[in-house]
Amino acid sequence: MMRDSAGGRADGLTTIVTLPATPTEPSRPIARLIPFAPDRIAPALRAKRLAAFVRRARRFPDHRQIFLHPRPGRRWAVLFCYQPEPGPIDPGHRFTIARLQAEGFAVLVVLAARDAAQGDAYAALGLDGLIVKGLSGYDFSGYTLGLQALVAAFGTVDVLVMNDSVLGPFHPLVPLIDSAPWAFTGFLSNNGVEPHFNSFAFFIRGADRRFLRRMRSVFLDRVAFDGQSPVAYLQETRMARVAARHYSAGSLFGPVSRQDMTFHYLENPEGLVEIGYPFLKKSIFTKFADTFDQHRYAMLLDRLGHDPLA
């Protein structure tokens, strides 16, 4: 059962470190070990969220649990992977799965695919669990399926939850997770929309049925959303605040103040990795490729032991 202390309890642990400058990105400060502190929600934001729910909610995607091996006492990782078309496994998926397995996580992949047969290649990677779902629903529908499956099978579970929008981990996760005193831990936080944890990676200690009940407005199981905006407004940016009503919560890395609007993962991602942050956003090489020196970041991936991206 998760600890029920509401709010962060890590006062005095927070420190400020400096991200090193790179040839293309400036040095800037970042905080470490930050207790979560929610903001008051403005009426306009509540109205925007309600409108997004009414207009964008869709039926929860079809899904099938292929297998889930018993792994009592193990830390689990739920990894959401998007592989819409048949073909070779994404090299980022291979790397992440291998790194998680090397650290001792039992790995449950929730695969969004057109055809359940696409899961066969993933099963061959030695997974401990596999769920295949339809392409709709974004990552949070996959998170819901993974968490529900683990809680149903094991009752209570310590679980890392992440998606394939990040590459890595490039540093060990277990020491980072063990350094956090909270029941609900984000790897990175920011202040966009409201203070929140970035949902591409977070860790839950002792997830159980009560946790799923308390978080049911975030980990929805009857409807899902097919756009980044409603997922961000209704799920990602609400997740930490809803969790902090019931559990201790904080992030490993994040802004130095409420006024700090830095998106560190896109404003100095190489510096983040240098100070021990374990991930790089995949969008550095795709959506924001024109913003970053692609040769430099390809060399960084190579130094970090990652195969070239497809």
C-alpha positions in Angstrom: 0.0 0.0 0.0 1.3 3.4 -0.9 2.2 5.9 1.9 -0.7 8.2 2.4 1.2 11.4 3.4 -0.1 14.1 1.1 2.3 16.6 -0.4 6.1 16.5 -0.5 8.1 15.7 2.6 11.6 16.5 1.2 12.0 20.0 2.6 15.7 20.7 2.9 16.7 18.1 0.3 16.3 20.4 -2.7 19.6 21.7 -4.3 20.4 23.8 -7.3 22.9 22.6 -9.8 24.1 24.2 -13.0 23.7 22.5 -16.4 27.0 22.8 -18.3 27.0 25.0 -21.4 27.4 23.3 -24.8 28.5 24.8 -28.1 24.8 25.3 -29.0 23.0 25.6 -25.6 23.6 27.9 -22.7 24.4 27.0 -19.1 21.3 27.3 -16.8 20.3 26.3 -13.3 18.1 23.3 -12.5 16.8 22.0 -9.2 17.2 18.5 -7.8 14.8 16.7 -5.5 11.8 19.1 -5.5 8.7 18.4 -3.4 5.6 18.9 -5.4 3.5 22.0 -4.6 0.3 22.5 -6.5 -1.1 25.8 -7.7 -4.6 27.1 -7.5 -6.4 26.2 -10.7 -7.9 29.2 -12.5 -11.6 29.0 -13.5 -10.5 29.5 -17.2 -8.3 26.4 -17.0 -11.1 24.4 -15.5 -13.4 25.5 -18.3 -10.8 24.7 -21.0 -10.4 21.2 -19.5 -14.1 20.6 -19.4 -14.5 21.6 -23.0 -11.6 19.4 -24.1 -13.2 16.4 -22.4 -16.6 17.0 -23.9 -15.2 17.5 -27.4 -12.3 15.1 -27.5 -13.2 12.0 -25.4 -13.4 8.8 -27.5 -14.1 5.1 -26.8 -11.2 3.4 -25.0 -9.1 1.4 -27.4 -9.5 -2.3 -28.0 -6.7 -4.3 -26.3 -5.5 -7.8 -25.6 -3.2 -9.0 -22.8 -0.9 -11.5 -24.5 1.0 -12.7 -21.5 2.1 -11.6 -18.0 4.6 -13.8 -16.2 4.6 -14.0 -12.4 7.5 -12.0 -11.0 6.8 -11.6 -7.3 8.8 -9.0 -5.4 10.3 -7.5 -8.6 10.2 -3.9 -9.6 8.2 -3.6 -12.8 8.5 -1.2 -15.7 5.5 -0.4 -17.9 6.8 0.8 -21.2 4.4 2.2 -23.8 5.6 1.6 -27.4 4.0 3.0 -30.5 4.7 0.8 -33.6 1.9 1.6 -36.0 3.2 -0.4 -39.0 4.8 -3.9 -39.3 8.5 -3.8 -39.7 11.7 -3.9 -37.6 11.4 -2.9 -34.0 12.3 0.7 -33.4 15.9 0.9 -32.2 14.9 3.1 -29.3 12.5 0.4 -28.1 15.2 -2.2 -28.2 17.6 0.0 -26.3 15.2 0.9 -23.6 14.0 -2.6 -23.1 17.5 -3.9 -22.8 18.6 -1.2 -20.4 15.6 -1.8 -18.2 16.2 -5.6 -18.1 19.9 -5.0 -17.3 18.8 -3.1 -14.2 16.6 -5.9 -13.0 13.2 -4.5 -14.0 10.5 -6.9 -15.0 9.3 -5.3 -18.3 5.7 -5.1 -19.4 5.4 -3.5 -22.9 2.0 -2.0 -23.9 2.3 -1.9 -27.7 0.1 0.3 -29.8 -0.1 -1.5 -33.2 -2.5 -2.2 -36.1 -2.1 -6.0 -35.8 -1.6 -8.1 -32.6 0.9 -10.2 -34.6 3.3 -7.2 -34.4 3.7 -8.2 -30.7 5.6 -11.4 -31.6 8.8 -9.6 -32.3 8.6 -7.8 -29.0 7.8 -11.0 -27.1 11.1 -12.4 -28.5 13.0 -9.8 -26.6 12.4 -11.7 -23.3 9.7 -9.5 -22.0 7.9 -10.3 -18.7 4.5 -9.1 -20.1 2.9 -7.9 -23.3 -0.3 -6.1 -24.0 -1.3 -5.1 -27.5 -3.8 -2.2 -28.0 -5.2 -0.3 -30.9 -3.5 2.8 -32.2 -5.9 5.3 -30.6 -5.7 6.6 -27.0 -2.1 7.9 -26.8 0.2 6.8 -24.0 -2.2 7.2 -21.0 -4.5 4.5 -22.3 -1.4 2.2 -22.3 -0.4 3.4 -18.8 -3.9 2.5 -17.6 -3.8 -1.0 -19.1 -0.3 -1.7 -17.7 -1.1 -0.5 -14.2 -4.4 -2.4 -14.1 -2.8 -5.6 -15.3 0.0 -5.4 -12.7 -2.3 -4.5 -9.8 -4.8 -7.3 -10.8 -1.9 -9.8 -10.9 0.1 -8.8 -7.9 -2.0 -6.6 -5.7 0.7 -4.1 -4.9 3.6 -3.3 -7.1 6.5 -0.8 -7.4 6.4 0.3 -11.0 8.3 2.6 -13.4 6.0 4.0 -16.0 7.4 5.5 -19.2 6.8 5.9 -22.9 8.8 5.8 -26.1 9.0 9.6 -26.6 12.3 9.4 -24.7 15.5 7.6 -25.6 17.4 5.9 -22.8 18.0 5.4 -20.0 21.6 6.5 -20.3 22.3 6.4 -16.6 21.2 3.8 -14.0 17.6 4.4 -12.9 17.7 2.5 -9.6 20.0 4.9 -7.7 17.8 7.8 -8.9 14.6 6.2 -7.8 16.1 5.1 -4.5 17.2 8.7 -3.8 13.6 9.9 -4.0 11.7 9.9 -0.7 8.2 10.1 -2.3 5.5 7.6 -3.1 5.0 9.2 -6.5 8.1 10.5 -8.2 8.5 12.3 -11.5 11.8 12.4 -13.3 11.3 15.9 -14.6 8.8 18.6 -13.8 7.9 22.0 -15.3 5.5 24.8 -14.8 3.7 24.9 -18.1 -0.2 25.1 -17.7 0.4 24.3 -14.0 3.2 22.7 -12.0 3.3 19.1 -13.2 5.5 16.1 -13.9 6.4 15.3 -17.5 4.5 12.1 -18.1 7.2 10.4 -20.3 8.6 8.8 -17.1 7.6 8.5 -13.5 7.8 6.0 -10.6 5.1 4.7 -8.2 5.8 3.0 -5.0 3.2 0.5 -3.9 0.6 1.0 -6.6 -2.6 -0.9 -5.6 -6.3 -0.9 -6.2 -6.8 2.1 -3.9 -4.2 4.0 -6.0 -6.1 3.2 -9.2 -9.4 4.4 -7.6 -7.8 7.6 -6.4 -6.2 8.3 -9.8 -9.1 7.2 -11.9 -9.7 10.7 -13.3 -6.2 10.6 -14.7 -5.8 6.9 -15.7 -9.1 6.7 -17.4 -10.4 3.2 -18.4 -13.6 4.0 -20.3 -12.6 6.8 -22.6 -9.3 8.0 -24.1 -8.1 10.9 -26.2 -6.7 11.0 -29.7 -4.8 14.3 -29.5 -1.8 15.6 -27.7 -3.6 18.7 -26.4 -6.4 16.9 -24.5 -4.0 14.3 -23.1 -1.7 17.1 -21.9 -4.5 19.2 -20.4 -6.6 16.4 -18.9 -4.0 13.8 -17.9 -0.4 14.8 -17.9 -0.7 18.3 -16.3 -3.2 17.0 -13.7 -1.4 13.8 -12.7 0.9 15.1 -10.0 -1.7 17.3 -8.4 -4.2 14.5 -8.2 -1.6 12.2 -6.8 -0.4 14.8 -4.2 -3.9 14.9 -2.7 -3.2 11.4 -1.2 0.5 10.6 -1.5 3.9 12.2 -1.1 5.1 13.5 -4.4 8.1 15.2 -5.9 10.4 15.3 -8.9 14.1 14.4 -9.3 14.8 17.3 -11.6 12.9 20.5 -12.3 12.5 24.3 -12.3 14.3 26.4 -9.6 11.2 28.4 -8.9 7.5 28.7 -9.7 8.5 31.6 -12.1 11.0 29.4 -14.0 9.2 28.3 -17.2 12.3 26.4 -18.6 11.6 23.3 -20.6 14.9 21.7 -19.8 14.5 18.7 -21.9 14.4 20.9 -25.0 16.6 23.8 -23.9 19.7 22.0 -22.8 19.2 18.3 -23.3 22.9 17.4 -23.6 23.6 19.3 -20.3 20.8 17.4 -18.6 22.4 14.1 -19.5 25.8 15.3 -18.4 24.5 15.9 -14.8 22.9 12.5 -14.6 19.4 12.9 -16.1 18.8 9.6 -17.8 16.8 10.4 -21.0 16.8 12.4 -24.2 13.6 13.4 -26.0 13.2 11.6 -29.3 11.7 14.8 -30.8 15.3 16.3 -30.8 15.7 14.1 -33.9 12.3 14.4 -35.4 9.8 17.2 -34.6 12.6 19.7 -33.5 15.3 18.4 -35.8 15.8 21.9 -37.3 16.5 23.3 -33.8 19.3 21.0 -32.8 22.7 20.2 -34.4 21.8 16.8 -35.7 25.4 15.8 -36.3 26.3 16.7 -32.7 23.4 14.8 -31.3 24.0 11.8 -33.4 27.5 11.7 -32.1 26.1 12.1 -28.5 23.9 9.0 -29.1 26.9 7.1 -30.3 28.9 8.0 -27.2 26.0 6.9 -25.1 26.0 3.5 -26.8 22.7 4.0 -28.7 22.2 2.6 -32.2 21.4 5.2 -34.9 17.7 6.0 -35.2 15.8 4.6 -38.1 
